[in-house]
């Protein structure tokens, strides 16, 4: 138990373990955040070092492959378009630089709005109880059963062209239910806990109890729920875009895939057209998944493994 | 021949803070038909040793060296399948929380049958039924209990079902891990008598794990005292209790408060109590207060007046479900009464406005049962002390708060440098509970509700914490309502005792009368049920269990109250 009773090897091992003692410093979280930051950095540096004007139709030769490959017409790729061009001559690299952060933005914004609604409704429901609780609970339970894509397809076809923010708002209407339920459940159990009773004894206001005593303990859950929501929102957004809905004039990864499918990129073997956006989406989801797993370790100490 | 032989057993837990030696060099044997008690504080390695016998150590624990031999089988050499077969059949385990050990969606008899079929293959249904009925009867439960679900049984019945499950395959060794820690004294006595009885019948060895010296003295033949994973003393119970060799054993024995025994409080009288009451107005008053939850009556109508002029400790004693915690939450204003009024200094708590309510909070504080839950894990422990101090407007400056916190810590015997600035999980239960007492001291309320303040703290620390609370009365003039199930401590600390049974006052008066010489049958039953660390005192026989149940039933209908005299400044009335 004391340092003196340990052998050198044991001490060294303990030191190595201690380095991972802070749950926030786990490799999964690092890698996940790294991947997502990579996409953001791509968007920023890309605008500086590459010409974003190249996203417009006809800025290059259509259907040009990346350098080192040939398309069906026998044209070889050049370094003018390092990732090739798509069907109407737009540069793939520029499309990604503009498109990938856009998809991430929609996901983050929708999730942020959804979480805010969720926190508000969850706390209200858990704290106020009674009739209010019934209404909020039934509402979120009903909403959770409705497939968002179905409703959104109808909405978006009615709206026609929408902005990214508008799309995020629409999606946010379908991602508030699970945080609401999660927070309500946590608030209900925390309300009975000793430290909340102690705070009441200390003459704390409801406001203080909610935000100073309860909320900090919810942080890991909130983060986890937030990331899960970002994933859902991106999936929904991309799903709509691939169906040809969503923003018509702003380049997004989903829309690029939609156009590739529409132009028959699959049978023409224009793999870079649909492949590169798909790869980026995959990177994004893997990043989000890793963050979620990492956060799981933070909120659930049992998952922390000792690497001996 | 011995049922279990443990030789030089060491168990290690590699953790982030280095390797913890949970058990070191433990050697011990349990004879057939013998009862051996493992006693020690939490973390002393008693449960770990028992779990190692069944190869059920929690990850990442491992047996570093030594051997465990059950009969003639080397338990550590068994592979998983052989171990599975040995569990329950050769060695069975009765867990601490029987409430959570039964499957809530299976009938009791199905769970008993599961145990049999898992070891003997499919058995004839009539035969299964016969054996489960027999097992249930052996623990004093009627056979019809088999058809019930766990939620339909009381805590004591569930614990007895667990015992039935443990003995159904007549194992060589039974390990009972604090089987009664969640039960009140009356039920505890029934369960322990059942366990002893059935163990003697099948002739198995029994390892009883616990921390209560009184319970051990009444239940086991041999005692093994563990401290920090080391076996410090082992021998016949009588020899250990009457002539303990190790200082730690002596400490354990003396930590059991006895009714009428020597007080654990110093008689040294501190500064004379400060007069803090408002003359003419009672500090706390119950006017015909009752509380019902749905159609369950938690508290029957009662009235009392507590005068604040001379601080007093009023104890409220009873089993679980007697309504004592309901009284506490009524006094704290967490719950409105169903009928009647709760008044604090003449003001009704339920109808106070915000300013009055803050003043009320300033004057009425509490110490709760669970010191683990009372601190917000997000903050350092200072938060629990600093926040109310600021909130109530006592704080002049940060330095003033710091000074007051250090003063309060010192007053309850904590080193401020060691505890302040730590996170709650870095402190032990005893330290946390003392911090909560320090918090009460800092706020210096007129009334303190102490709801089972020591029931979750290790026995050796109980006396110290109670002494801290007692000091609040003497030195700081705080009136205290002490809610407890422990009659012995109530006897020592209180000025007046109220015994509650099913929400009704059974007996009330000064402790020397009520506990020292009880007149009401219920109080007598409670006192008889306390296990004493005195081998010559009888703790009843298995047949007392049924008698007790009948008595309790009758008493519940009678609703009789024995008034055993008054103390000045406290008037109690039942109506």
Interface residues (C-beta under 8 A of the other chain):
Chain A: X1 X3 X5 X6 X10 X11 X13 X14 X17 X18 X20 X21 X193 X194 X195 X197 X198 X199 X200 X201 X202 X203 X204 X213 X216 X217 X306 X308
Chain B: X14 X15 X16 X17 X18 X19 X20 X21 X60 X228 X332 X334 X357 X358 X361 X362 X365 X366 X368 X370 X372 X373 X374 X375 X376 X377 X378 X379 X384 X387 X388 X391 X392 X436
